[in-house]
Amino acid sequence: MGIFTKGEMVTVGNGNVYLKRDPKGTVVYVLNPTLDTILSAPKFGIFKPKAPVNASWISIGKEDVGFELGEKPSAKAFIWVLVPINPKNLKEGFETKLWEAGKSDYDTISTQVNEYNNDLRGMMVVMQKPQQRWNMAANKPPASKAVPVEVLEAAWAEVEAKGLGNPADPGFNEAEFGKMVGVIQSPALQRKFIIDRSQGALKSWNEVRKAFSLPPVSDGDGVDENDVSGYDE
């Protein structure tokens, strides 16, 4: 598990599974049973108009092309949550989503667990963005808003059955989890990923570098198909 860290925040896919937060307010309930079942990793993100494309991917270390472009990754924690279909009536059911949480979000949750002895599973998290920044609060829910234990356990069991739950379990599928959250295993694959994200606007790695005000490199004029044969868009 060289790319991911579990049980703490590092310092620094499948889009349908990701939590999409509503700036007007989002309520979720944590599914992970313990902090050491939460995986974290540094993640790069480049976005228009500063960058020529919108793209994000997990850092694979010193050789990552994000560093070549002069970017810095941000710490992310990947937390499984239940999202109420109707927050005002929990009996209408839930959707299971993966929340890509930032360091401050993770710190808020871990403080509730480590300092206030609140259970992680079932913790209620409220997020909203009234202006430019997201506000987030986490705490033990009042009885009237708590998710039944059996609902939480059943949802987590479904996540584990897919090999995407507890990283300590023998059946955990790190490769599938990594693909889901944006692991691209080599610099050559990362180059192709970023070029492809331009949808034809950029033809080579040197064109990407030029967009970042960087000089060309000797191997930046094309993509060696032998180097990227494992790439899966």
C-alpha positions as CSV (number, residue, x, y, z in Angstrom):
1,M,0.0,0.0,0.0
2,G,2.7,2.4,-1.0
3,I,0.6,5.2,-2.5
4,F,-2.1,5.3,0.2
5,T,-1.8,6.0,4.0
6,K,-4.4,4.6,6.4
7,G,-5.7,6.0,9.7
8,E,-4.1,9.4,9.3
9,M,-3.8,12.3,6.8
10,V,-0.8,12.5,4.7
11,T,1.0,15.8,4.5
12,V,1.8,17.1,1.6
13,G,-12.6,7.2,-12.1
14,N,-15.9,6.4,-11.6
15,G,-17.5,9.8,-11.1
16,N,-20.9,8.4,-10.1
17,V,-19.6,7.1,-6.8
18,Y,-18.2,10.5,-5.7
19,L,-20.1,12.7,-3.3
20,K,-21.3,15.9,-5.0
21,R,-21.8,18.5,-2.4
22,D,-24.6,21.1,-2.6
23,P,-23.3,24.6,-1.7
24,K,-26.7,25.2,-0.1
25,G,-26.2,22.3,2.3
26,T,-25.2,18.6,2.3
27,V,-25.7,16.1,5.1
28,V,-23.9,12.8,5.2
29,Y,-23.3,10.0,7.7
30,V,-19.9,8.3,7.9
31,L,-19.9,4.6,7.1
32,N,-16.2,3.7,7.9
33,P,-16.1,2.0,11.3
34,T,-12.7,3.2,12.4
35,L,-10.2,5.8,11.3
36,D,-7.7,3.2,10.1
37,T,-10.2,2.1,7.4
38,I,-9.9,5.6,5.8
39,L,-7.3,5.8,3.1
40,S,-5.6,9.0,2.3
41,A,-3.1,10.2,-0.4
42,P,-1.8,13.4,-1.9
43,K,-3.7,14.4,-5.0
44,F,-2.9,16.8,-7.8
45,G,-5.5,19.0,-9.4
46,I,-5.1,21.3,-12.3
47,F,-8.0,23.4,-13.5
48,K,-9.0,26.0,-16.1
49,P,-8.3,28.9,-16.6
50,K,-4.9,28.6,-14.8
51,A,-4.2,25.2,-16.5
52,P,-5.1,24.2,-20.1
53,V,-7.3,21.3,-18.8
54,N,-9.3,20.2,-15.8
55,A,-7.7,17.0,-14.4
56,S,-6.9,15.5,-11.1
57,W,-4.9,12.4,-10.1
58,I,-3.2,10.7,-7.1
59,S,0.5,11.5,-6.7
60,I,2.7,8.4,-7.3
61,G,5.8,10.1,-5.7
62,K,8.8,12.1,-6.8
63,E,8.5,11.0,-10.4
64,D,4.9,12.3,-10.7
65,V,4.4,14.7,-13.7
66,G,2.6,17.0,-11.3
67,F,5.9,18.0,-9.8
68,E,7.4,18.4,-13.3
69,L,4.6,21.0,-14.0
70,G,5.5,22.9,-10.8
71,E,2.3,21.9,-9.0
72,K,1.8,20.8,-5.4
73,P,-0.6,18.0,-4.3
74,S,-3.1,18.4,-1.6
75,A,-3.9,15.8,1.1
76,K,-7.1,14.0,0.5
77,A,-8.9,11.4,2.6
78,F,-11.4,9.0,1.0
79,I,-14.4,8.5,3.3
80,W,-17.4,6.3,2.6
81,V,-20.7,8.0,3.5
82,L,-24.4,7.5,3.4
83,V,-26.3,10.4,1.8
84,P,-30.0,10.7,2.7
85,I,-32.3,10.9,-0.3
86,N,-34.4,13.3,1.8
87,P,-32.5,14.7,4.8
88,K,-35.9,15.6,6.4
89,N,-37.1,12.0,6.3
90,L,-34.4,9.4,6.7
91,K,-37.0,6.6,6.1
92,E,-36.9,7.4,2.4
93,G,-33.4,5.8,2.2
94,F,-29.8,6.6,1.4
95,E,-27.2,6.5,-1.4
96,T,-23.6,5.3,-0.7
97,K,-21.0,7.7,-1.9
98,L,-17.3,8.3,-1.5
99,W,-16.4,11.6,-0.1
100,E,-13.0,13.1,-1.1
101,A,-12.3,15.1,2.1
102,G,-9.6,17.7,2.6
103,K,-7.2,17.7,5.5
104,S,-9.2,20.2,7.6
105,D,-12.3,18.0,7.1
106,Y,-10.5,14.9,8.2
107,D,-9.0,16.7,11.2
108,T,-12.4,17.7,12.3
109,I,-13.7,14.2,12.1
110,S,-10.6,12.6,13.8
111,T,-10.9,15.2,16.6
112,Q,-14.4,14.0,17.3
113,V,-13.2,10.4,17.5
114,N,-9.9,10.9,19.4
115,E,-10.7,13.8,21.7
116,Y,-14.5,13.5,22.3
117,N,-14.8,9.7,22.0
118,N,-17.6,9.9,19.5
119,D,-18.1,6.9,17.2
120,L,-16.9,7.3,13.7
121,R,-19.6,5.2,12.1
122,G,-22.9,7.1,12.0
123,M,-21.2,10.5,12.6
124,M,-23.3,13.2,11.0
125,V,-21.4,15.7,8.8
126,V,-23.0,18.9,7.6
127,M,-21.4,20.9,4.8
128,Q,-22.4,24.2,3.1
129,K,-20.7,26.9,1.1
130,P,-22.4,30.3,2.0
131,Q,-19.7,32.3,0.3
132,Q,-16.3,31.4,-1.1
133,R,-15.3,28.7,1.4
134,W,-16.9,25.4,2.5
135,N,-18.0,25.2,6.2
136,M,-18.1,21.8,7.7
137,A,-19.2,20.4,11.1
138,A,-19.2,16.9,12.4
139,N,-20.7,15.4,15.5
140,K,-22.8,12.6,17.0
141,P,-26.3,13.1,15.6
142,P,-29.3,13.7,17.8
143,A,-31.5,10.6,18.2
144,S,-34.1,12.0,15.8
145,K,-31.5,12.3,13.0
146,A,-29.4,9.2,13.7
147,V,-29.2,6.4,11.1
148,P,-30.1,2.9,12.5
149,V,-27.1,0.7,13.2
150,E,-28.4,-2.0,11.0
151,V,-28.6,0.4,8.0
152,L,-25.0,1.5,8.5
153,E,-23.7,-2.0,8.9
154,A,-25.6,-3.3,5.8
155,A,-24.2,-0.4,3.6
156,W,-20.7,-1.0,4.8
157,A,-21.1,-4.7,4.1
158,E,-21.9,-3.9,0.5
159,V,-18.8,-1.7,0.2
160,E,-16.7,-4.5,1.6
161,A,-18.3,-7.1,-0.7
162,K,-16.9,-5.0,-3.6
163,G,-13.4,-5.1,-2.1
164,L,-13.5,-1.4,-1.4
165,G,-13.9,-1.2,2.4
166,N,-11.3,-2.1,5.0
167,P,-7.8,-2.0,3.6
168,A,-6.7,-4.5,6.2
169,D,-9.0,-7.2,4.8
170,P,-7.5,-9.8,2.5
171,G,-10.2,-9.1,0.0
172,F,-9.5,-5.4,-0.3
173,N,-8.9,-4.5,-4.0
174,E,-6.3,-1.7,-3.8
175,A,-5.9,-1.6,-7.6
176,E,-9.7,-1.1,-8.1
177,F,-9.9,1.4,-5.3
178,G,-6.9,3.3,-6.8
179,K,-8.4,3.4,-10.2
180,M,-11.6,4.8,-8.7
181,V,-9.9,7.6,-6.9
182,G,-7.5,8.5,-9.7
183,V,-4.2,6.5,-9.4
184,I,-2.4,6.6,-12.7
185,Q,0.6,4.3,-12.3
186,S,3.4,5.9,-14.3
187,P,4.6,9.2,-15.6
188,A,4.0,8.1,-19.2
189,L,0.4,7.2,-18.4
190,Q,-0.1,10.5,-16.6
191,R,1.2,12.4,-19.6
192,K,-1.3,10.6,-21.9
193,F,-4.1,11.2,-19.4
194,I,-3.5,15.0,-19.3
195,I,-3.2,15.2,-23.1
196,D,-6.4,13.2,-23.5
197,R,-8.2,15.5,-21.0
198,S,-7.6,18.4,-23.4
199,Q,-9.9,16.7,-25.9
200,G,-7.6,17.4,-28.8
201,A,-6.5,20.9,-27.9
202,L,-3.0,19.6,-26.9
203,K,-1.2,17.1,-29.1
204,S,2.0,16.5,-27.1
205,W,3.6,16.7,-23.7
206,N,5.6,19.7,-24.9
207,E,2.4,21.5,-25.6
208,V,1.3,20.8,-22.1
209,R,4.6,22.1,-20.7
210,K,4.3,25.2,-22.9
211,A,0.9,25.9,-21.4
212,F,2.6,25.9,-18.0
213,S,5.4,28.3,-19.3
214,L,7.9,25.4,-19.2
215,P,10.6,24.7,-21.9
216,P,10.3,21.6,-24.1
217,V,11.9,18.3,-23.2
218,S,13.6,15.8,-25.6
219,D,10.9,13.2,-25.1
220,G,7.9,15.5,-25.1
221,D,7.0,15.5,-28.8
222,G,4.9,12.4,-28.8
223,V,3.4,9.5,-26.8
224,D,5.2,6.2,-26.9
225,E,2.4,3.7,-27.2
226,N,4.6,1.0,-25.7
227,D,4.9,3.1,-22.6
228,V,1.1,3.6,-22.2
229,S,-0.2,0.2,-23.3
230,G,-1.8,-0.3,-19.8
231,Y,-3.7,3.0,-19.9
232,D,-7.4,2.8,-19.4
233,E,-9.4,5.9,-20.0
